[in-house]
């Protein structure tokens, strides 16, 4: 067994699930501390400092989110990495966890590769590649010992099917809504950095809720950048319009955010929104990274290249020519040929949305009717949806 000499605190109210997870972590080479509620966890943390805390979202006294906030608000504990876990498989729980300071999110039933990778990344453990397969094989063999103590149903609840997810990708027409928060560096010079981080976390959480409500999926959050997709992995009728309305609501949220900031500083946060559309490869890139839904394609490259637009464009929703072709009857636009020097773009391929024609959008029926994703959806076919 690899001796990792690291201690992980498990916060799980179900005694059996707590014991099984502890058993798994011990055979991974970690020491464990077990707690079954939030209040006891805070008491234990007065005298013990684990290298990582794993918290279940649903507990009897306080929620996992409340406990996470308590930990991150205490200077002596705030640097301890936290992983949240839940049987709730929604993107919203995962994104809210990360936006509130967690290092990551673990879905139940727990996949051993996912657990292993996320713990390794959270506490920066360096394990030789040759030891990784040995560790996981050892854990799977120890499941025989688990079966002597727990029923197959209980073990399956915690660990599920450990067969690796099939690697593969699909080619689908979709829209990417890229959102970036600008002005954070200037904000740090005016107010406390911890306060800025709190504001950013809250803003990312609020924007995430807007995306989910608009039938979007978040694929990436890095610092002040959020990449979301509409049409992947679930296809809805009029996904690109959903992306447009989502961008509009985020711009309205920007006004509310700056009204709040005005009470503490004169510095504003600008939120830029760009929509690019086209065919994307999406899917699992490797078994050990199966928690990541990889995106590959021109729309993603275009989304990153539109980051080169000047600050003067931040107040507008910016779209590319593919997006314009899908939603042109619902918007007024202004051509921006002066930016044709940006990589991946030709003249007349970048546009500023000057007005959204809501009266026409209201007349669309079944706006959010769900469709089964298709391996290939042609551009022309998509426009007719």
N, C-alpha and C positions, 0 to 999 in steps of 0.2 A: 504493500500500500504506500502511496505517496504521502509523506508527512507535510501537510500544508501549513501547520501551526497557525491556523486562523480560526477565529471563533465566530459562529453565526447564531444570532438570536432568532428564534422562530416564534411568531405571534399568531397563534391559531387557536380558536376557542374549542374546536372539536378535538377531544383528547386523542382519539385514535389516529386522526389525520396528522396531528402534531407529532405523535410517536413515529408514524411511518416516515414522515419527512425527516425527522431527526435521525432515524435509522439510515436513511439514504445518504444524508450528509456526512454522517460518521464514517460510512464506508467509502465516501469520496475523499476522506482524509481530514475533515474539519471537526473541530470541537463545537458543541451546540449548547445553547441555553434555551430552555423552553418556557414560554409564557402563554396564558390562555385568555388574557384580556388586556385592555389598554392601560388601566390604572396600575395593574401589577407590573406591566412593562416599564412604565415610568418610574416606579419604585426600584425595580431591578437596575435601571440605568443610572440610578444615583450612585451605585457602587461598582457597577460592571460596565465595561466599554467594549462591546463586541466590534469585530471588523466589518460586520454587515448585519442588517436587520431585515428579515422577510416578514411582511405583515399581510394578513388576510383582510380583505375589505370589509367583510361582515363579521362584526363581533357584538357581544351582548351589551356592553356598557357604552363604549364610544366607537364610532366608525373608524375604519382604517385610514380614511382621509383626515379625520380629526387627530388621530394619533400621529400621522405623518406631519401635520402642521405643528403639533406640540414638540416633536423632536426637532424639526427644522427651525423653530423659534427659539430654541435654547442654544446659546453660543457653545456650551460644552458638548452638545450632541450633534450640532448642525452638520459637522463634517463626516458623520457616519453615513455611509451609503445605505440606501433603503431600496428594496425590491417589493413591489406590491403584488399580491396574487388574488385570484378570484375565479370562481366557476363562470362568472360573467364573461362571455367571449367577445363582447362588443368592443369596437375600436374606441368608443367614447371613454370607457373606464381606463383603458391603457393610456390614452392621450392625456386625460385629466391627471392621472398619476404622475406622468412625466412632467407635465406643466406645473405641478405643485411641488416638484423637487425630488421625486423618486428617480433612481437610476434606470429603472426599467419595470416591466410588468410580466408576470408569469401566469399563463392560463392554466386552469384545471380542466381536465386531468393533466397532470404535469408530464411533459416530455423530458426525458433525461438529458438529451442533447441540449434542449433549450435551457433547462435548469443549469446545466454545466457551463454553457457558454455565458449566460447572463451573470452567474456568480463570478466566473473568471474575469469578466470584463469589469464588473462592479468593484471588485477589490484588488484588481490589477495583479492577479496571481499568474506567474509564469510557470507553465507546466510543459515539459518536453513533449513534442508531438508523439513520441513513442509510448508515452505513459497514458495518453488520452484514451485510446481504445482499450487498454488494459483496465483502466478505472471503470469505464462503462460496462465492460464485460463482467468485471467483478461485481458491480452493482446488480446487473441482471441475474447473475448466479445467486446472489443473496436473496432474490425474490422468493426462492424456495424456502428460506428461513422465515420470511414474512408470511408465507402461506400456512406455516405451522401455527401462527398466532392469530392471523386475521382471515376473514372469509374472502373468496375471490371477488365478491361484489365490492367490498371495502377497498381492497387493493386497486381494483379497476377505477374506483371513484377518485383515488389520489393519483395513480400513475397512468391509467388508461392503457391504450394500445401503443407499445413502444416501437412498432414498425415505422421505419423512416418514410417520410412523405415522398411521394414520387416527384422526381425533378422534371420540370417541363414548363412550357410557356405558350401563351396564346397571342394572337395578333388581332387587335381590336381597335376600332375607331373610338376615340375618347377625347375629352378636353381636360387640360391641366390648368388649374387656377393656382398661380404662384403669388404668395403674400409675403411681404417683407416689412418689418418695422424699422423706420429710419429715425435718427436723432438720439439714439441711446447713449452714444459716447458723450455728446454735449450735455445730456441729462445727468450723467454721472458726475460731471464737474459742478453741478448746481445743488444736487441733493445726495444724501447718503447712498452708497452703492448697494447696500442691503435693501434699501427702500426701492431702488430702481429694479433690482431683481424681483422683488415682490410684485411690483407693478407689471413687469414683463410676464411673470408667471400667470398673473391674473388675466392679462390681455390674451395670452396664448390660449388659456382655458376658455375664455369667452369666445374667441374666434373659432376655436375647435367646435364649440356647441353650434355656432352658426353654420359651419360646414356640414356637420352631421344632420342638422335640421333641413338643410338644402339637398340632402341625399348625396353628399360627397363623401369621399374617403381620404383620410390623411395618410400620405405615404412617407413623409419625411418632415422632421422638425430639427433644425440645426440653428442654435442660437436665436437669431432674429428672423429666420426664414422658415416658411411653412409651404410645403408642396402638397397639393391635394388633387385628386382626380375625380372626374364625373364621367361615369360609363365603365369604370373598372373598380372593383371586380364585378359589380352588379350593374346591369344596363337598365336604365329607366327611359321612358319616353321623354324626349326633349332634354337630355342631359346637359347640352351646351347652354340652354336657356337657364337651367338650374344653376350652372356655374356663373352666368351673368348676374342673376338675381342675388346669388350669394355674395359676389363681389360688391354689388350695390349695398347690401346690408352691412358688409364689413366697412365700407366707406362711411356709412351712417354711424356705425359704432366708433369710428375714428373721431367723429365730432363729440360724442359723449365722453370718450376717453380724455380728450383735450380740455373739455369743460371741467372735468375732475382735476386734471393737472394744473389748471389755471389757479386753483386755490393754494398750490404749494410752489409753483414755479412759472416763469414766463416761457420756458422751453416747451416746444410741442413735439409730439411723436407723429410722424407722417407714415401712413400705411399705403404702400404701393400694391396694386393688383394688376396682374397680367393674365390673359387667357390665351393659350395656344391649343390648337386642335390637330388631330391627324391620327394615323395608325401607330399603335404602340405594342411592342412585345411586353408581356407582363407574366410573371409567374415566379416559381421557386428557382433560385439560382444554384443552391446546393443543399444537401440534407442538413448539414450542421448549421446552416444559416436559414433554415426554413421559416424562422420567424419574420424574415424579410420578404416582402412582395416586390421583386425587382421590376423596374420600369426601364425600357430601352426604346429609343426612337427619336425622330426629329423633333416632335413637339416638346420633349423634355430638354433637348439641346437649345431649342429656340427660347424656352422659358428662362433658362439660365443666361442666354445672350441678351435678353431684354433687360437684364440687370444693368446693362451699360447705358440705358436711357438716362438723360440728365434729370436732376432733381425737379425741374419744372414740370415734369410729366407725372409726378407722384400723385397729384390730386385727381387724375383721371383713371378710368378703367382702360387699359391698353389691350388690344386684341390683334391677332395676326389674320392673314387673308383667309386661312381655312376656317377660322372661327366666324369671320364676317360672312362667308358663303352660307353657313348654316343658319345664322340668326339675323341676316341683313334686313328682313322685313319687320323686325321688332326693335330696331335701333336707328338713331341718326349718328353718323360718324364723320370724322375729319381725317383725311389722308395725311400721312406724315412721311413724305418721300425723302425728307432731309436726313432720315435715319437709315437709309438704304445701305450705308457703309457697315452696318452691324452684321457680323457673321451670320450666315444662313438666311439672310433676307435680301430680296431684290426691291427695286422701287415699287411702290404701291402694294406693299405686303404688311405694313404696320399702320394701325389705325387707332385713333382716340375716340372713345364713345362719348358723344356730347349729350345724348338723350336716350333714355329707354322708353319705348312706347308701350306703357303699361296697359293701355286700353286694348291693344291688340293681343297682348299676352294673356289677359284675363279671358279672352274668348277661346283660348286653347283648352280643349277637353282632355281629361285623363293626363294631366301634366306629369304626374308621378306614378303612372302605371308601370309596374315592374315587368321587365322582359328577361328571359333566360339568356345569359351571355352567349354569343356566337363566336366560333373560332375565327370567322372572317366576316366582317360587316363592311361592305363597300361604302365608299364616301357618298356615292349617289343614293344608295339604299338608305343610308343613315339620314340623309337630309329629308327623305320622304316620311320618316317615322313621325 
